[in-house]
Amino acid sequence: MTFGVALLLVGGFLLGGAYSIFRADSDTEGRTGAQIGFAVLLLVAALLASVAGVLYLV
């Protein structure tokens, strides 16, 4: 397994985490600001890792 493939796997894992947090139900009406902020943070990290993995493979 190359480093690029490992970065793609990490990106997919982070993307799944962002999706899971965004879809999580809370006791309050709608999502809290912390949930949205953390989901966006994970989404940015997932995109960076995925792009870096693709660029490493190219």
Contact map, one row per residue, 1 for C-alpha under 8 A:
1110110000000000000000000000000000000000000000000000000000
1111110000000000000000000000000000000000000000000000000000
1111111000000000000000000000000000000000000000000000100100
0111111100000000000000000000000000000000000000000001111110
1111111110000000000000000000000000000000000000000000100010
1111111111000000000000000000000000000000000000000000100000
0011111111100000000000000000000000000000000000001101100000
0001111111110000000000000000000000000000000000001110110000
0000111111111000000000000000000000000000000000000100000000
0000011111111100000000000000000000000000000001001100000000
0000001111111110000000000000000000000000000011111100000000
0000000111111111000000000000000000000000000001000100000000
0000000011111111100000000000000000000000000001000000000000
0000000001111111110000000000000000000000011011000000000000
0000000000111111111000000000000000000000011001100000000000
0000000000011111111100000000000000000000000000000000000000
0000000000001111111110000000000000000010010000000000000000
0000000000000111111111000000000000000111011000000000000000
0000000000000011111111100000000000000010000000000000000000
0000000000000001111111110000000000000000000000000000000000
0000000000000000111111110000000000100110000000000000000000
0000000000000000011111110000001000110010000000000000000000
0000000000000000001111111000000000000000000000000000000000
0000000000000000000111111100000000000000000000000000000000
0000000000000000000000111110011000000000000000000000000000
0000000000000000000000011111111100000000000000000000000000
0000000000000000000000001111100000000000000000000000000000
0000000000000000000000000111111100000000000000000000000000
0000000000000000000000000111111000000000000000000000000000
0000000000000000000000001101111100000000000000000000000000
0000000000000000000001001101111110110000000000000000000000
0000000000000000000000000101011111110000000000000000000000
0000000000000000000000000000001111111000000000000000000000
0000000000000000000000000000000111111100000000000000000000
0000000000000000000011000000001111111110000000000000000000
0000000000000000000001000000001111111111000000000000000000
0000000000000000000000000000000011111111100000000000000000
0000000000000000010010000000000001111111110000000000000000
0000000000000000111011000000000000111111111000000000000000
0000000000000000010000000000000000011111111100000000000000
0000000000000000000000000000000000001111111110000000000000
0000000000000110110000000000000000000111111111000000000000
0000000000000110010000000000000000000011111111100000000000
0000000000000000000000000000000000000001111111110000000000
0000000000100100000000000000000000000000111111111000000000
0000000001111110000000000000000000000000011111111100000000
0000000000100010000000000000000000000000001111111110000000
0000000000100000000000000000000000000000000111111111000000
0000001101100000000000000000000000000000000011111111100000
0000001111110000000000000000000000000000000001111111110000
0000000100000000000000000000000000000000000000111111111000
0001001000000000000000000000000000000000000000011111111100
0011111100000000000000000000000000000000000000001111111110
0001000100000000000000000000000000000000000000000111111111
0001000000000000000000000000000000000000000000000011111111
0011000000000000000000000000000000000000000000000001111111
0001100000000000000000000000000000000000000000000000111111
0000000000000000000000000000000000000000000000000000011111
